[in-house]
Amino acid sequence: MSIAAQQGRTAGRAAWSASPLVVMGLVLALVPVLLLFPLRVPIGPMYWDVFIYYDAANRIFGGQIPVNDFFTPVGPLGYYLFAGWVALFPNGAPTLLAHWSLLAVTAPLMALVIRHVEARSRTTAYALLIPFLIFALLPFNSREFYPFPGSDGFGIYNRQICQMLYVLVAALIFVRSPRLLALIVAVAMTALFFLKITGFVSGAIICLFAFMAGRVPLRHALVAAGAFLAMLALLELTSGLVSHYINDILALVAINSGSLAPRFLQAMSHTFGVLLPAGALILLLIWSGREKLAARLSAIRDERNAASIAKFLDNDAFWLAVVLFAGITFETQNTGSQAMIFVWPVILSIVMRSGALMAKPKLLIATFVLAAAVALPPAINTIERAARAYAGSVKNFSLEHTNLKSLGAVTMRGDVLARSENMIGFYPPHRALYEDIVRMGELPSFILYSDFDFQITHLMAIDHAIDSIRALEAENGVRFETIMALNFVNPFPWLMDRSAPEHVAIGADPTRAVPPPGPLVADSIRETDLILHPKCPPTTANAALLELYAPMMAGHRKIALDACYDAYVHPKFAEKLD
């Protein structure tokens, strides 16, 4: 082989190894490797949110269908994805497993975008890929909700929506192939619909603008819409899932009805750090391009056709404004998420076009500064929180348990562990105090559910309750096949290889996600073998759930299971328990 040929082959291998697709593949290959091992990750605020995914997965494994057979706070796709991943990686760390499960959808779509963009610019492809990997791999919300570092247990499906929207916006901005774009839009919008309806609404806002701006030709827009509707029709005809899902959405809307204005103000306040520089950047872009915009507006008046309107709308300032509006709309329904990460593709497009401002250095600098102020804080905050959580966990202590499976694979600071051990001993003899607080309609702490010691205490109480249930079963020669918890979460069926009652809501927040029980729910609760009521400590939500379901539990026998749980036992076990 000639020297030139050898050099060419070496250069080819080097170019291939530097491809963003190769880098993406190597990085994502670490995901299954890490999930194969029983990693212990630092506990985070509202860790129990991941229990909902295990409850759903256990129901799916038992033949129940999300939406059809049990009420869900969001769409069914996230639960199906998680069930598939937990079947493959049963020992995976829960917060990582739940956060990463959406990669089954986003990674292939992002790979298509990266492959297409790389053909024009490898630098641009990397600029899209790196932020995607940061947010897709690190299980943290973009806004800090608790002073101690730890993996965020809450907002998981909201983060997944933001990642899905990132892929969608990246495709709409940078993909030039109409066929490829139609494919990505169809898959992304279908995924958004079945992940969370507010994410679908935000995606629809962006897609509608993309169509009006001429980024998606009419023919291919119809193809994408047709594919989406065909998928919905297929699911509806085969399972009735879509109509049930829409009914559940309407039920949630009824529960959460109220003025949108306060929610928009709240969302804007939560994302103010992005909105302020982004708003300034929009004004700067409009001002700097005012002559071009005026000319295009004049063309609309002269030509009066869709092409001239599209040319006017296809402007970076308008793109940024629409994506920001879609982001705020989505955040009106959220507590935690990776808010506004999907503005990055628009910011990247603005930066790439800023070369035209070289003759105006002040304008160029202002554009770069504002673009950086929009794009960098969410990524920097996420990386910083991950570094604090994982570096600080070196000195953490592991939770000792017997029955919690991978849900107990968490670590915590020594003082948090000590406080948890103290509090689980303190709650039972002082229960009257906490019941008085409940009667006032208050929690012991405004952020009780975010407190690490509450989450640890809850895990300890569950671990002990499972021992108590097994002891009760052994002593009386019974087995409780269906188990329900009067609590936000019900991990007992998953942890004990039992079943959860059908039709009962998962993620049971009585203020936001538990509709009035109908006949199917009532019958299911009446037939449930064992209903558990946690008391370490008593809370307003658990008291509300007990009051809601009490009429259906009238035939059950109440016993003190242990210091932290009351149990309501189905009457069919009455003779054996006497």
KABEL-V879539 format. One record per backbone hydrogen bond with DSSP energy under -1.0 kcal/mol. NH is the residue of the N-H (numbers start at 0). CO is the residue of the C=O. If there is no record, write none. Layout:
# KABEL-V879539
((NH:CO) (NH:CO))
This chain:
# KABEL-V879539
((5:1) (6:2) (7:3) (8:4) (9:5) (10:6) (11:7) (12:8) (13:9) (14:10) (15:11) (16:12) (17:13) (18:15) (22:18) (23:19) (24:20) (25:21) (26:22) (27:23) (28:24) (29:26) (30:27) (33:29) (34:30) (35:31) (38:36) (40:408) (42:410) (45:448) (46:43) (48:45) (49:46) (50:47) (53:49) (54:50) (55:51) (56:52) (57:53) (58:54) (59:55) (60:56) (61:57) (62:59) (63:58) (66:69) (67:65) (68:64) (74:194) (76:193) (79:75) (80:76) (81:77) (82:78) (83:79) (84:80) (85:81) (86:82) (87:83) (88:84) (91:88) (96:92) (97:93) (98:94) (99:95) (100:96) (102:99) (103:100) (104:101) (105:101) (106:102) (108:104) (109:105) (110:106) (111:107) (112:108) (113:109) (114:110) (115:111) (116:112) (117:113) (119:116) (120:116) (124:120) (125:121) (126:122) (127:123) (128:124) (129:125) (131:127) (132:128) (133:129) (134:130) (135:131) (136:132) (137:133) (139:137) (141:336) (150:41) (151:138) (152:44) (158:154) (159:155) (160:156) (161:157) (162:158) (163:159) (164:160) (165:161) (166:162) (167:163) (168:164) (169:165) (170:166) (171:167) (172:168) (173:169) (174:170) (180:176) (181:177) (182:178) (183:179) (184:180) (185:181) (186:182) (187:183) (188:184) (189:185) (190:186) (191:187) (192:188) (193:189) (195:191) (199:195) (200:196) (201:197) (202:198) (203:199) (204:200) (205:201) (206:202) (207:203) (208:204) (209:205) (210:206) (211:207) (212:208) (213:210) (214:209) (220:216) (221:217) (222:218) (223:219) (224:220) (225:221) (226:222) (227:223) (228:224) (229:225) (230:226) (231:227) (232:228) (233:229) (234:230) (235:231) (236:232) (237:233) (238:234) (239:235) (243:239) (244:240) (245:241) (246:242) (247:243) (248:244) (249:245) (250:246) (251:247) (252:248) (253:249) (254:250) (255:251) (263:259) (264:260) (265:261) (266:262) (267:263) (268:264) (269:265) (270:266) (273:270) (274:270) (275:271) (277:273) (278:274) (279:275) (280:276) (281:277) (282:278) (283:279) (284:280) (285:281) (286:282) (287:283) (288:284) (289:286) (292:288) (293:289) (294:290) (295:291) (296:292) (297:293) (298:294) (299:295) (300:296) (301:297) (302:298) (303:299) (308:304) (309:305) (310:306) (311:307) (312:308) (313:309) (314:312) (318:314) (319:315) (320:316) (321:317) (322:318) (323:319) (324:320) (325:321) (326:322) (327:323) (328:324) (329:325) (330:326) (331:327) (332:329) (333:330) (340:337) (342:339) (343:340) (346:342) (347:343) (348:344) (349:345) (350:346) (351:347) (352:348) (355:352) (356:353) (357:354) (359:356) (363:359) (364:360) (365:361) (366:362) (367:363) (368:364) (369:365) (370:366) (371:367) (372:368) (373:369) (374:370) (375:371) (379:375) (380:376) (381:377) (382:378) (383:379) (384:380) (385:381) (386:382) (387:383) (388:384) (389:385) (390:386) (391:387) (393:390) (394:391) (395:392) (396:411) (398:409) (406:403) (407:404) (408:405) (409:407) (410:40) (411:396) (416:412) (417:413) (418:414) (419:415) (420:416) (421:417) (422:418) (423:419) (425:421) (426:422) (430:427) (433:429) (434:430) (435:431) (436:432) (437:433) (438:434) (439:435) (440:437) (441:436) (447:444) (449:446) (450:446) (454:450) (455:451) (456:452) (457:453) (458:454) (459:455) (460:456) (461:457) (462:458) (463:459) (464:460) (465:461) (466:462) (467:463) (468:464) (469:465) (470:466) (471:467) (472:468) (473:469) (474:470) (475:471) (476:472) (477:472) (482:498) (483:529) (485:531) (486:484) (494:490) (495:491) (497:492) (498:480) (502:68) (505:70) (507:487) (508:506) (511:508) (512:508) (521:517) (522:518) (523:519) (524:520) (525:521) (526:522) (527:524) (529:481) (530:567) (531:483) (532:565) (534:563) (542:538) (543:539) (544:540) (545:541) (546:542) (547:543) (548:544) (549:545) (551:548) (552:549) (555:552) (556:568) (558:566) (560:558) (561:564) (565:532) (566:558) (567:530) (568:556) (569:528) (572:569) (573:570) (576:572) (577:573))
